[in-house]
Amino acid sequence: MARGRRVRFDLADIAQQAVGALILAGGLLIPGDIWIVAAGMSLAHAVVGVTLALGLTYVALYTAIERRDPTNERSVAGLPLRFCSTVGVAVGVSLVLVWLYALPLEEPRSTVEVVKAVLVATFFASLVAAVADAALE
């Protein structure tokens, strides 16, 4: 790709990310195991996990495909649009699943536990969304 040329990013890319995130986030949030993990971890652990996921997501998006250069993409607050979209889709899918299925089903959970569960699901969903986006390039 010629240097300085903008990379096309469209609805098909977002759809690929959503499918990837939905496959994994649904499998994590609905069965209930993630709620056990979330209850046993601190909020700091969840934040560190998401930070790690963000780094790995960036690497998956921009090193797996050599022709993809983050400096040639439109940016949002200095971050490439594709990266922002991937993370936003992962968080959004996780939140929609929690709302749609009225999770957790077993017992009432605190807001902090719900946030931790969504963060853990987002950790994995963002990675799968990035892989789906890269694989279907």
N, C-alpha and C positions, 0 to 999 in steps of 0.2 A: 504494500500500500504506500502511496506517495506520502511523504512527510507533510504534515499540516492539513491533510484532508480529513474532514469530519467523518466519523464512523456513523453509519445509519443505525438508529435505535428506535424501534417502533413497537406497536401493540403486540406483534408476534413474540418479541423478546419478553415482554411482561407476561404473556400467556405461558410461555415456556417456564419462566420462573415460578409462576403461580402453581402450575401442575406439579413441578418438582417439590415445592414447599408443601403443598396440600397432601401429597402422597406420604411424606414423612411426618409432618405435624399431626395429621389425622391419626396416624398409627401410634403416635406417642401420647397425645392428649386424651383420646377417647378411652383406651383400655384402663387407664388409671395408675399405671406404674409411675408415671412422671410426677404424680401428685405425692407419692411416697418419697421420691427423690427430693422434690421441692421442699417438703416439710422438714427433711433432715438436713438441709443445707442453709447456710447463712445467706443473707442478701449479698454480702461481699463476694461469696463464692459464685453466685449467679452472675454478678457484674463482671468478675474476672473471666468467667466462662464465655460470656457474650463478647467481651473484648478480644479474647482468643479467637472466637468464631469470626468476628469482623476482620481480623488479620488474615485468617485462613480463607475467608470468602474473597478478599481482595486478591490474594495470591492465586486462588482458583480462577478468578475472572481474568487476570492480566498476565499470568505467567504460563497458564495451560495453553493459551492460544497466542502464538508469537506475533501474529499480525494485529493483535488488539493492543493498542497503545492508549493508556489513560489520558495522556496529554492531548490526544486528538479527539477526545469526546467532549461533549458539552458538560459543564460542571454545575453543581449546586453547592454553594458555600465552599468551593474549592475541592469538592469531591466529585469524581466522575459520576455522571447521571446513571450509568448502568449499575454501579456499585450501590448508589442510593436507592435505586429501584429494587434491586435484589434484597437489600436489607428491609426496605419498606414492605415489600411483598411478604417476606418471611414473618415479620411482626404482624402484619395485617391478617394473614392466613391464620396464625396462631390465635389472635384475638377473636376473629370471626368464629373459629371452631369452638372456643370457650363459650361465646355468646350463643351460637346456634344450637349447641347441644346442652346448654345450661349446665356446663361442667363446673365443678366436680359434682358427680351425682351422689356419691356415698354419704357425704356429710358436709355441712357448711364449712367453708374455709375462709380464712382471713384474706383481706386484700393483698397483704404481703405474700402469702402463700400462692395466690393466683398469679401475682406478678412474677414470682420466682418460677412457677411452672411455665408461664408464657416465655420467660427468658430462656429457660432450658430448651423448650421446644424450638424457640427461635434460633438457638445455637445450631441445632441440627438442620432445621428447615432452611436457614440461610446457606449452609454448605450445599445442601441438595439443590436448592434453587440455582446456585452458581454453577454447579456441575451440569444441571439440565440446560442452563443458558449456554454454557461452553460446548456441551456435547451436541446440541442441536444447531450450532452456528452455521 
